[in-house]
Amino acid sequence: MTDKTLYDQARAQLDFAPNRLLVAATLCWTTGLLGACVYLLSQPSRLCYWGAQLLLPVVFFEAFAILHDCGHGSCVRSRLGNTLIGHCMSVLCFMPYFPWKYIHTEHHVWAGDAEHDPSAALAQRARNTGKLPAVLLFAWRSWLPLAAVGQHLVFWSYPIVAARRGQLPPKRLVRTIVSVALLASAYVSLHLFAPRIVNLHNFGPGIVLYLAMVEFVNLPHHAGLTSFHERLPLWRQHLPTRSCSYPPVISEVLVLNFNFHIEHHWFPALPWYRLRQARRLLKPALGDAYCEAKSLQWIMQQRRRSLTEVIAPSV
């Protein structure tokens, strides 16, 4: 069976239509967790404070996962609905919606192509020069999530960088600027409205843990896999992609199946709550070509190596 035949057969068995009840339940769950965090932060207790810091990264990552589905048009049926929900979630995950969407679309189009995939820029730099910035090497050794910080800065600066390169038509440029401005105004407004709650003391540690979580979850998905110099069709995108194995409660409840990354690259518009079904179809059919790692074990093993070796093993 060819990959294309498997793709067609699997796609025919999957339902791509958003489930409004599941989407509503997910939004209620995430906003409920946020409400719990705000309540804990309002209490004069160190235990409550640190409890909130442990919950906040989950809120932020779930918001990112929802934004991710919105960017693929799979959260709700309407484009406007996806845009509105995506912008609301962007406030909770610190990523401007349209800059993220445009860059992420390029990632899916050029997955595995080190020269064109924006997410592979660091690996391509390592391959070309044989080295990486010292600050990133230090961050890798010390477990500081500076790579995740840099990733967010790329999204925030995208309107300026893309405009200088002439890469965005006027309509898209306006969208990206509005997305960035929305975040900036939202954070200023929230701080002015509730300064005792919305401040760096209350959210700083949770943000740092969230950035670490972003690196922990995202890094295994493509690091160290084969690089191509062509645009891969969907049914070949398992070659530069790795899925991760989590306990079901973590996968389903905490990261919204973001770990099923091969499945997502084969079916980008498939809602997150149906990725496990896609895994049941793809993993046995792909056999040895299905690359999967136990995320914690993989991270611990890679941390013993240099960052250059991890993301560009041929160097």
C-alpha positions, -999 to 999 in steps of 0.1 A, spaced: 0 0 0 14 34 -10 14 63 14 -11 81 -9 -35 51 -8 -32 49 30 -39 87 32 -70 84 10 -83 54 30 -76 70 64 -91 104 54 -123 87 42 -127 72 78 -122 105 96 -147 132 104 -134 167 99 -165 186 109 -161 205 142 -181 192 172 -197 223 187 -204 206 221 -168 195 225 -155 228 214 -177 246 239 -167 222 267 -130 227 259 -135 265 260 -154 263 293 -127 240 307 -99 263 298 -116 295 310 -127 276 341 -90 268 349 -82 304 343 -109 315 367 -95 291 393 -60 306 388 -74 341 393 -92 330 425 -60 314 438 -40 345 431 -65 366 450 -60 346 482 -33 356 507 -17 322 507 17 311 493 2 276 487 -26 292 466 0 313 448 22 284 438 -9 263 429 -18 290 404 17 289 390 13 252 383 -21 257 367 -13 287 345 11 269 321 -18 244 314 -42 273 307 -17 290 284 -8 258 265 -45 248 261 -52 283 248 -23 278 223 -38 244 212 -72 260 207 -56 289 187 -38 262 167 -71 246 157 -85 280 148 -56 287 126 -63 255 107 -100 264 105 -110 233 126 -122 249 158 -156 260 144 -172 260 110 -170 297 102 -139 316 93 -150 346 114 -156 323 144 -122 308 141 -107 343 138 -125 356 169 -118 326 191 -82 326 179 -77 362 189 -92 356 223 -69 326 229 -39 346 216 -42 368 247 -38 337 269 -8 322 250 10 355 241 10 347 203 -5 372 179 -30 353 159 -24 362 122 14 363 124 14 329 140 -11 316 114 9 328 84 42 315 97 26 282 107 10 278 73 45 280 57 57 254 82 30 229 69 37 237 33 74 232 36 77 207 64 110 190 62 125 215 38 153 231 58 156 260 34 120 271 34 104 258 66 105 287 90 106 263 120 138 248 107 157 281 104 178 273 135 187 238 122 196 253 88 219 278 105 236 250 124 241 230 92 255 260 73 278 273 100 283 244 122 275 265 153 247 282 171 245 315 191 263 310 225 232 323 244 211 295 230 238 269 238 239 282 274 201 282 276 200 246 264 225 235 290 208 254 318 172 245 308 163 282 304 135 284 277 151 311 257 143 294 224 106 297 232 111 333 241 128 338 207 100 320 190 74 344 205 95 374 195 95 361 159 57 362 159 55 397 176 81 412 151 66 395 120 47 426 107 79 447 107 101 420 93 77 408 67 69 444 56 106 452 52 110 421 30 79 429 10 64 395 18 29 406 29 2 422 7 -15 452 24 -45 433 37 -24 407 54 0 433 68 -30 451 84 -42 419 99 -8 411 115 -5 446 129 -40 444 144 -32 410 160 -1 424 176 -18 456 187 -47 436 202 -23 417 225 -4 448 236 -36 468 243 -52 437 261 -23 434 285 -22 471 293 -59 472 298 -60 442 320 -32 455 342 -49 489 345 -83 473 353 -69 448 379 -34 457 388 -34 436 419 -41 404 399 -26 411 364 11 417 371 44 400 366 46 388 402 14 369 398 20 356 362 57 357 358 66 322 371 36 306 353 48 323 320 83 309 325 69 274 331 47 277 301 77 287 279 95 256 292 64 235 284 63 249 249 99 237 244 92 204 261 62 196 239 73 211 206 110 202 203 106 164 197 82 169 168 109 176 142 143 178 158 170 156 143 149 141 116 156 139 78 158 171 59 145 174 24 149 199 -4 114 196 -18 78 203 -9 64 171 6 28 161 0 8 155 31 11 117 29 49 119 31 51 144 60 56 116 85 92 115 73 103 147 89 78 145 118 77 127 152 47 120 174 51 116 211 36 92 236 19 107 267 -5 92 292 -40 97 279 -50 122 306 -21 144 297 -27 141 260 -64 146 261 -68 170 289 -36 190 293 -21 194 258 -52 186 237 -35 158 217 -8 182 204 16 153 208 0 134 178 21 154 154 24 129 125 -14 127 125 -16 165 125 7 169 96 -11 143 75 -45 159 84 -39 195 93 -76 204 94 -86 175 117 -99 187 151 -76 179 180 -102 155 196 -100 132 165 -63 129 163 -62 98 185 -85 81 160 -61 91 132 -32 76 152 -51 43 154 -53 43 117 -18 55 108 6 39 134 0 2 125 -2 10 87 30 30 86 49 5 107 86 14 111 81 46 92 59 59 121 84 77 143 73 80 180 91 90 212 83 90 248 86 127 253 101 128 288 126 101 280 135 117 247 140 152 263 162 137 290 184 119 265 188 149 242 197 172 271 229 152 275 239 162 239 247 196 225 219 216 210 236 216 176 237 177 176 201 176 186 186 198 159 212 192 132 227 157 138 248 157 106 269 186 118 
